[in-house]
Amino acid sequence: MTDSKNINNPVGQGGGQRKKLSRAERQNNGPHRNLDRQGAADKKAELVRKMREKAHAAEAAEQASDDTAQS
């Protein structure tokens, strides 16, 4: 094994240069955050869809009760 001049960085020991981090990754906003955001957006869209369905069903029930009350 060849040793480098720096004892903290022996050659061939799995060291090497660090990956250059983007500005977002340095601020801990890396690719994993994008996945979290996408998951949150999916959950929100699902929740909004369910709420709209409930509102529509309640509106339809109200319409039906109004129709029966008028006749």
N, C-alpha and C positions, 0 to 999 in steps of 0.2 A: 504494500500500500504506500502510495506517495502522500506525504504530508504537505499541506500548504504551509506558508510562512506563519499564518495566523492559527494558533492552536484552537481557537473557537470555531474555526471553519475548516475542518479536515476535508480534503478533496475526496470525492467518491463516497461520502457518508450521507447522501440524500439531501445535502444542502442545496445550494444554488441560489439564483436570484429570486427575489420575491416578485410575485405577480404585481404588475402595476395596477393599482386600484383607481377606479374612476372617482371623481369628486363625490358622487352619490354614495359609492361603496365606502369611502372613507368616513362618511357621516352615518354609516350603518343603514343606508337606504338602498341596499344592493338588490339583486334580482329576486331574492326571497321576499322582499317587501312588495314587489310587483305582484307576486302570486297571492300574497295576503290581501292586497287591494282587490284583485280580481275575485277572490273568494268572497270578500265582503260585498262587492258589487252584485255578485250572483245571489247572495242571501237577501240583499235589499230588494232586488228585482222580484224574487220569489215572494217576499213579504208584501210588496206593493200589489202584486198580482192577486194574492189571497185576499187582501183588504178590499180590492176593487170587486172581486167576486162576491164577497160578503155584502158590500154596499149595494151591489146590483141585485142580489137576492133579497135584501131587506126592502129595497125600493119596489121590487116586483111584488113582494108580499103586501106592502102598503097599498100599492095600486089595486091589488085584488081585494083587499079589505074595503077600500073606498068604493069600488064597483059594487060590492055586495051591499054596502050601506046605502047606496043611492037607489038600488032597485027594490 
